[in-house]
Amino acid sequence: MNTNYFFALTLPDETKEYIYDMTEEIRTDFPFKKWLHKADYHITLAFLGNAVDDMRKKSMELVKKSLSDEGPFSLSVHRIATFGEQHSPRILWTGVTGEERLFQIQQKVYDACLQAGFSLDKKPFKPHITIARKYIGDRSFDLEELQVKAGRDSIGQHSFTISTVSLYQSHFGASPSYEPIFTIPLE
């Protein structure tokens, strides 16, 4: 079976709890095929796909080197939104604010992975934390209703510090699905 790998920001446990608690209010009213395990919350920086050992090891060295002068930085949970059809979205996610450093770090990770020989997605980087996949409700999805139920006003009140970037390995069918196999501290 293929295994996918990706570099991502590692979220603090209290942030994972905050997002999970925020979504508990909406799970029954807004059914999705898969709600992510809270341990799987992250912000993807570069998706490598099925990476051969040599390229993966090279990317680990290059990413670590590219981030050697980076320190911890703060983000805040921002809003809940979707990707895909408005009335039947593919992805439910929460965004973040305080992104300038995030974009700089993503660019460094992306460039290091290109240098290691990976072909990466060329779409613009849209930082997000996936919460659920594939809406399966009987009625049309209503994002505004979901935002009100999730407490739109309180979403942006959670700030957190990012202090690590990790290389994750996917385990399809498992829960949690993503295992950090290499961690780079931002010091």
C-alpha positions as CSV (number, residue, x, y, z in Angstrom):
1,M,0.0,0.0,0.0
2,N,1.2,3.5,-0.8
3,T,2.2,5.7,2.1
4,N,2.0,9.5,1.8
5,Y,4.3,12.0,3.5
6,F,3.9,15.7,4.2
7,F,5.7,18.5,6.1
8,A,3.3,20.4,8.4
9,L,3.2,22.7,11.4
10,T,2.6,20.7,14.6
11,L,-0.2,22.2,16.6
12,P,0.0,22.4,20.4
13,D,-2.3,19.9,22.2
14,E,-4.4,22.6,23.8
15,T,-5.1,24.0,20.3
16,K,-6.2,20.6,19.1
17,E,-8.5,20.3,22.1
18,Y,-9.9,23.8,21.5
19,I,-10.7,23.0,17.8
20,Y,-12.2,19.6,18.8
21,D,-14.4,21.1,21.5
22,M,-15.5,23.8,19.1
23,T,-16.7,21.2,16.6
24,E,-18.4,19.0,19.1
25,E,-21.4,21.4,19.0
26,I,-21.8,20.9,15.2
27,R,-21.1,17.2,14.6
28,T,-24.6,15.9,14.8
29,D,-26.3,18.8,12.9
30,F,-23.6,18.8,10.1
31,P,-22.7,15.2,9.2
32,F,-19.5,14.5,7.4
33,K,-18.2,11.2,6.2
34,K,-15.0,11.6,8.3
35,W,-14.3,13.9,11.3
36,L,-10.6,14.0,11.8
37,H,-9.1,12.7,15.0
38,K,-7.9,15.7,17.1
39,A,-4.3,14.3,17.0
40,D,-4.5,14.7,13.2
41,Y,-5.0,18.5,13.2
42,H,-2.1,20.3,11.5
43,I,-1.3,22.9,8.8
44,T,0.3,21.3,5.8
45,L,3.3,23.1,4.3
46,A,4.4,20.7,1.6
47,F,2.7,17.4,0.4
48,L,5.3,15.0,-0.8
49,G,3.1,12.0,-1.7
50,N,4.6,8.6,-1.8
51,A,8.3,9.5,-1.1
52,V,11.2,7.1,-1.8
53,D,13.6,6.8,1.1
54,D,16.5,8.8,-0.5
55,M,14.4,11.8,-1.5
56,R,12.6,11.8,1.8
57,K,15.9,11.7,3.8
58,K,17.3,14.5,1.6
59,S,14.2,16.6,2.1
60,M,14.5,16.1,5.9
61,E,18.1,17.4,5.8
62,L,17.3,20.4,3.6
63,V,14.1,21.4,5.5
64,K,16.0,21.2,8.8
65,K,18.8,23.4,7.4
66,S,16.4,25.9,5.8
67,L,14.6,26.4,9.2
68,S,17.7,26.6,11.3
69,D,17.3,30.3,11.8
70,E,13.6,30.2,12.5
71,G,12.1,30.6,16.0
72,P,8.6,30.0,17.4
73,F,5.8,32.2,16.3
74,S,2.1,32.9,17.2
75,L,-1.1,32.2,15.2
76,S,-4.7,32.5,16.1
77,V,-7.6,30.3,15.1
78,H,-9.7,32.4,12.8
79,R,-12.9,31.1,11.2
80,I,-14.6,28.0,9.9
81,A,-14.9,27.7,6.2
82,T,-15.2,25.1,3.4
83,F,-13.5,23.9,0.2
84,G,-15.7,22.5,-2.6
85,E,-19.4,22.9,-3.5
86,Q,-21.1,25.4,-1.3
87,H,-24.1,23.1,-0.6
88,S,-22.0,19.9,-0.3
89,P,-18.4,20.7,0.7
90,R,-15.4,18.3,0.4
91,I,-13.5,19.9,3.3
92,L,-14.5,21.7,6.5
93,W,-11.6,23.7,7.9
94,T,-10.6,26.4,10.3
95,G,-8.2,29.2,9.2
96,V,-5.5,31.0,11.1
97,T,-4.4,34.7,11.4
98,G,-1.0,36.0,12.1
99,E,0.2,34.4,8.9
100,E,3.2,36.4,7.7
101,R,5.8,34.2,9.3
102,L,3.7,31.2,8.4
103,F,4.1,32.1,4.7
104,Q,7.8,32.6,5.0
105,I,8.3,29.2,6.7
106,Q,6.0,27.5,4.2
107,Q,8.1,28.9,1.3
108,K,11.4,27.7,2.9
109,V,9.9,24.2,3.4
110,Y,8.5,24.1,-0.1
111,D,11.8,25.3,-1.7
112,A,13.8,22.7,0.3
113,C,11.4,19.9,-0.9
114,L,11.8,21.1,-4.5
115,Q,15.6,21.1,-4.1
116,A,15.3,17.5,-2.8
117,G,13.6,16.5,-6.1
118,F,9.9,16.5,-5.3
119,S,7.2,17.7,-7.7
120,L,4.9,19.8,-5.5
121,D,1.4,21.3,-5.9
122,K,1.8,24.7,-7.6
123,K,-1.5,26.1,-6.3
124,P,-1.2,29.1,-3.9
125,F,-0.7,28.2,-0.3
126,K,-3.9,28.5,1.7
127,P,-3.1,27.8,5.4
128,H,-5.9,25.8,7.0
129,I,-6.6,23.0,9.6
130,T,-8.8,20.3,8.1
131,I,-11.6,19.3,10.6
132,A,-13.8,17.1,8.5
133,R,-14.1,15.6,5.0
134,K,-17.1,15.0,2.6
135,Y,-20.4,16.4,3.7
136,I,-23.1,13.7,3.8
137,G,-26.1,15.5,5.2
138,D,-29.6,15.1,3.8
139,R,-30.1,18.8,3.4
140,S,-28.0,21.5,1.8
141,F,-25.0,22.5,3.8
142,D,-25.3,26.0,5.4
143,L,-22.0,27.5,6.4
144,E,-23.5,30.5,8.1
145,E,-25.7,28.3,10.3
146,L,-22.7,26.2,11.2
147,Q,-20.6,29.3,12.1
148,V,-23.4,30.5,14.4
149,K,-23.7,27.1,16.1
150,A,-19.9,26.8,16.5
151,G,-19.8,30.3,18.2
152,R,-18.5,32.5,15.4
153,D,-17.6,35.2,17.9
154,S,-15.4,33.0,20.0
155,I,-13.5,31.3,17.2
156,G,-10.8,33.9,16.9
157,Q,-10.1,34.1,20.7
158,H,-7.6,31.2,20.7
159,S,-4.0,32.1,20.1
160,F,-1.2,29.5,20.1
161,T,2.6,29.2,19.5
162,I,4.1,27.1,16.7
163,S,7.4,25.7,17.8
164,T,7.8,22.6,15.6
165,V,7.6,21.5,12.0
166,S,7.2,17.8,11.5
167,L,7.3,15.3,8.6
168,Y,4.2,13.1,8.9
169,Q,3.5,9.7,7.5
170,S,-0.1,8.8,6.6
171,H,-1.6,5.5,7.9
172,F,-4.8,5.0,5.7
173,G,-7.7,3.6,7.6
174,A,-6.2,4.2,11.1
175,S,-7.4,6.8,13.6
176,P,-5.4,8.9,14.2
177,S,-4.2,8.7,10.6
178,Y,-1.0,10.8,10.7
179,E,2.2,10.0,12.6
180,P,5.0,12.5,13.0
181,I,8.2,10.7,12.1
182,F,10.7,13.6,12.1
183,T,10.4,16.8,14.1
184,I,12.3,20.0,13.6
185,P,12.1,22.4,16.6
186,L,11.9,26.1,15.8
187,E,14.4,27.6,18.3
